[in-house]
Structure formats: C-alpha cells, structure tokens
C-alpha cells in the first residue's frame, strides 16, 4: 500500500474525502513514528494539526518544517499556510473560567486552521452570569458556539436556552473532588434540558473544534 511503513499508514487522501488532512495524535507516539507521519503530511498538505503535542514532540516536528507553530497550553502544533476561509459564518468559543482556556484554545486553533473565523469569549461562566449576558448579542450572530466548562458544567445549558445556533459542549477536568475529573460536567451536559446541544468527550477541545468546522463548512 502506498505510504505504508512498519508502524503507520498516513492517509494522504483524507482531505479529498472529508475536507481536511489527517491529524497527528502525538500522545504515546515515539519520535520515529512522529517523524514518519509528519514528513508525509507536511509534504502533501499546507495545513496540518498535531494534537496532544508536548514541547519535546514539537521540537522534533519543527526540525522537519520551521513554519510549524505551537500553543503550549493547548498542547497543539499546527502548520497554517492556507488561509482560505471555508466556513460560512463565525464560530464562537466560550469558556466558563480562565482555567478552561487551554481546552478552549485547542478548539479555537483547530477551527481556525480548518478555515474558519473564530471569536473567543473567555471567563464568562454562570457564576457571574452578567458577563455572559453582556456578550449575548455577539454570541447570537455565531453560526456555531463551542461551550467549554468544568465544575458542574452548566454553561452549555444556559447558552442552549439563549441562542438559536448549534451548541457543542466540552466538559473539562477542572474542579474540586466531586467534579470527578470532568465526569460531573460530562453527565450534566449529557442530561441538559436545553435542546440542540451536542457533547464531546472530557477535555476534547480538538473534537469540538473539528465538529464545529464541519457544521460551518461551505459545501463545494
């Protein structure tokens, strides 16, 4: 099979099928595996994402292409050479608290590299709901909203009851003991009474950004 190696088979046709190149999931991969996959993807695509990438792994990848950028808090490396906008509207990324921002940034960067306009609205959770209400008009203009929250995870339910667009909920592992490293937020979001909310896995900003980009994408 073309592009096959002993430890990986880069999917170089994925962009043609679904609109974006294969994403490198760095966690658990050896340096050799990362290099093999990245060489193939960098040679074939102008935009590439590498998620769950630590600093040491970023340094390995950047030796292959000095254009590679890195966001250390979000643990995401990215090649973003094609600036074409494929989204029909804006994706709003909302975080409940400041400590949710790394996951929110993973979502925001993913959506941006996939060709979307992104607006960030951080630290506007329900504990100070006036902050959220002050942004209501701006949020209502978004095509998709990504809501990132830990603790009890109430933010997506509030947004789902206020806004006409799809809301993608991202539970985070932020919180004290009974938050159970994000399980409490996850279950709260899954049980939301606000209609139209979709929930991704705990701390999965990448998955939320990718889903929002697909919702927002202009079909060619």
N, C-alpha and C positions, 0 to 999 in steps of 0.2 A: 504494500500500500504506500502511496506517495506520502512523504513527510514522516513516515513511521520510524521510530527509534526504539531501542530496547525498553525504554521507560515512559514514552509518551507518544501520542499521535496528534500533533497540532491540527486543529480543524480550521484550515485556511479558507474554507468555503462558507463559514458560518455567516459572515457579513452579507454575502449574496442571498442567503436563505432568510435571515431574520432581521437584517439591518445593522448589525454591529458585530465587531470581531470577537472571537473567543477571549474571555477574561482570564487572566492568570490568578489562581488562588494560591498565594505564596506559602501560607502556613503549612508546615510539615514537609515541604519540598526541600531537597538538597540543592546546593549551589549548582551542581551539574545539571540537574533537572530544570532549574530555573533558566539557566543559560540556553539550554537546548530549545525550550519552548519560546523564550523571548527572541532569540535570533530569528526563528521562523516568523513570528508575528510582527516584529519590527520591520522585517524585510518586505512584508506583504500589506501592511496597514499603516495609515497615517495617525490613527487614534487607537491607543491600546491602554487598557486598565490592568493594574496588578493590585488586587485587594489583599487585606491582611498581611501587608508587607512591613516587616520591621526594618530598622535603619541599616542593619548589616546586609539584608537582602537587597535593599535599594542600592547600596553601593556596588553590589555585584551586578545588578541590572544596568546601572548608569555607565559602567565601563563599556557596555555594549552600544549605548546611544546616549550621548551627553545632553540631548534635548529632553531627556526624561525628567519630570518634576516629581516632587514628593511633599505630601502633607503628613507630618509625623504623628499628630494627634489622631487623625482619621486612619492612619496606617494604610495609605493608598498611594501608589505611584502611578503616574499617568503620562502618556505621550499624547499631546493635543495639538496636532499640526493642522488638521482640517477644521476650520471654524464655521463651516456651513451650519445654518440653523434648520433643523428638520422638524422641530416642534411647531404646532400651530398656535400655541399660547405660552403662558408663563407657568412654571412650576414653582409653587411656594413651599419652602422648607421651614417648618416651625419647630422650635424646641421649647419644652416646658421650662427647663432650667439651664444654667450655664454648664453644668456637668454632663448634660445630654449633647453638648455641641460636637464632640468627636464623632458620634454616630450620625448626627445631622449633617456634618461636613462630608462624611463618606457618601451620604445620599446626594448631597448637592453637587459634589465633584463628579460623581457618576453621571448624573443627569446632564451636567454641563458638557462633559467630554462626549456624550452621546448626541450633542447638538441641540440643547435646549436653553432657553433663557430661564435663569433661576433667581428668585428673590429669597433672601434669608430674613427670618423673623425669629430672633433668639431671645430666650429668657422671658417668655410671656405666658407662663403656665397659670393654672387655675387658682393658685394661692394668692395671686394678685390679678384677678380676672379683668380689672380695668385696663391692664396693659394689653390684653388680647382684644378687648372691645375697641380700643383706640386704633387697632390695625384692621378692624373688620372690613372696612370699605376696600382696602388694598387686597386683603385676602379673597374677597368676593370676586375679584377680577381674575383670579388664577384659574387655569384650566384643570389643574390637579394640585392638591395640597398633601404634603407629607408631614405627619404629626409625630414628633419624637418625644417620648416621655417615659420616665421611670416611676418610682414610688407606687401610687395606686393606679397610674395610667389613665387619668380622667380626661386629659386634653383632647384626644380624638373624638370622644363622645360630644364634648362641647362644640368642637368645630363641625362635626357632622350634623348638629342641630342648627347651626347658623349659616352654613354655606351650601350653595347649590351644586358644587363640583364634587367629583370623587375624592374621598379622603383615604390615604394609605397610612395606617397606624404602625408605628415602630416602637415596641416596648424595649426599654433599656434595662440593664442590670443595676442601675443606680437606685439606692435606697437602703434603709435600715433592715434589721433582721427579718421581719415578716414579709418584706418585699421578695424574699426568696430568690435573689439574684435575677429578678425580672419576671419570674413566673406569675407573681401577683398582677403586675401590669399587663402581661400577656393575657391572662384569663379575664381581666377586667375589660380589655379591648375586644376580646372574642365575644364577650357577653353584653356588649354595648347595645342599648335600646335605640341608638341613633342609626337610621338606615343608611346604607351606601358606604359603609366602612369596610375596607379590606385590611387584614392584619398580616404582617410578615413576622419572621422569627425574631427572637431576642437579639438586640444589637445589630440587626441586619440592615444597616443603612444602605449598603450596596443593593440589596434586593429591592428595597423601596424605590431607590433612585432609578433602577433599571425598569421596574414596573411602571413608574410614572412616565418615563421616557417613551415607553411603548404605547401608553394611553395617549400621550400628547403628540405622537409622531404623525406627520402628514404622510399618508399612503401615496406612494409614487406609482 
